[in-house]
Amino acid sequence: MEGIKSVKKNSDGYYDRAWRWIEDTYLKYFGENRTSYGVKDTLRKGEVSGNKDIDGAQRQVSDAVGGQFGKGGVGESVGSNVDKEILRGNV
């Protein structure tokens, strides 16, 4: 029974690593990392006005702020370090 649990644990580990690689590749293609994407996503969740102009302005702000943590942004190194050390669990 212990052998089955070990195989399942290894299988889950491979799956998690493969999925993270897919996510990282996708985000990198768009010049993002988990930090920049997370900031943008969190700020976009505040779009509750229903007014397309206000929601559009909020979207632009979230893209601008989140983009600072992505590739070429002022906080790119911060975003990369948070991504590698905290969000991936390498703490």
N, C-alpha and C positions, 0 to 999 in steps of 0.2 A: 504493500500500500504506500509506503514511503517513496518508492521509486516513481510511482505515478504522480505524486505531488511534486517531486523534483523535476520531472519532465514537463509538467504543466507550468511550473514556475519559470523554467528556462524558455519555454515556448512564449509565455507572456512577456518575458524580457526581450526576446527577439522581436516580437510584434511591436512593443513599445518603442524600441530603438528604430525600427523600420518606419513607423508612423512619424516619429520625431524628425527623421531624415526627410521624409516627404514634406512635412510642414515647413521645415527649414529651407528646403529647396524652393518651394512655392513662394515663401516670404522673401527669400533672397532675390528671386526673379523680379519681384516688384519693388526691390530696394527697401524692404522692411525687415524687421526682426520681431520677436515676440513682444518686446517692450513697446515699440512704436505702434504695432498693430493693437495691442491691448489698450494703450492710451486712447487711440482713435476710437476703438469700439466702445470704451467706457464713456467717452464724451458724447458719442453719437446717441447713446441710450437716453440722453437728456432731451432729445428732440420730441417734445410732447405738445408743442403749441398747436400743431395742425396747420399752421400758416407756412406756406411754402417758402416765403422770403426769410422768415425767422429761422426755420429749420435749415434752409440753405446756408444762412450765415453761421449757424452752429456747426454745420458740417464742414464749412471752410475753416473755422477755428480749430475743430478737432483734427482736421488734416494738417493744418499748420503746426499745431502743438505736437501731435504725434510724429510728424515728419522730422522734427528736430532730433528724435531719437533713432531715426532710420539712417540709411546710407546717405552720406553727404551732409547730414544735419549737424548743428552745433553740438548736440549731445550724443553723437553717434557712438563715441567710446563708452559713455554711460549706458546707453541702450544695449550695446553689445555685452558689456560686463554684467549687467543685470540679467540679460538673457542667458548667458553662460553660467553664471554663478548661482543665481537664485531660482530662476524659472525652470532650469533643467535639473535642479536638485543637487548641484555640486558643492553645496555649502559645507 
